[in-house]
Amino acid sequence: MRPADAADTSIMRWQQGLAGEQPLPLRASDAERDQVVSELRERFAEGRLSQDSFVRRVDAALRAREQRELAGLLADMPARRGLAG
């Protein structure tokens, strides 16, 4: 095995995580957090969230470290539909 192959294998194993071959959670970016906050604002304006729920979710979005945390904040919202043309 070439040294580069060994390094690639080590990185892949690290990425998959040591426990149960589960992939490591992906870190959320500032842009992803901002996108979720914008989506929450729109859903609040539509009347789909109470003010209390909106405030709690925005706080959670701004504190989120992983993408799955962000996804959970919108999981109970209906899918967006495109505008009919």
Buried (B, 14 or more C-beta within 10 A) or exposed (E): EEEEEEEEEEEEEEEEEEEEEEEEEEEBEEEBBEBBBEBBEEBBEEEBBEEEEBEEBBEBBEEBEEBEBBEBBBEEBEEEEEEEE
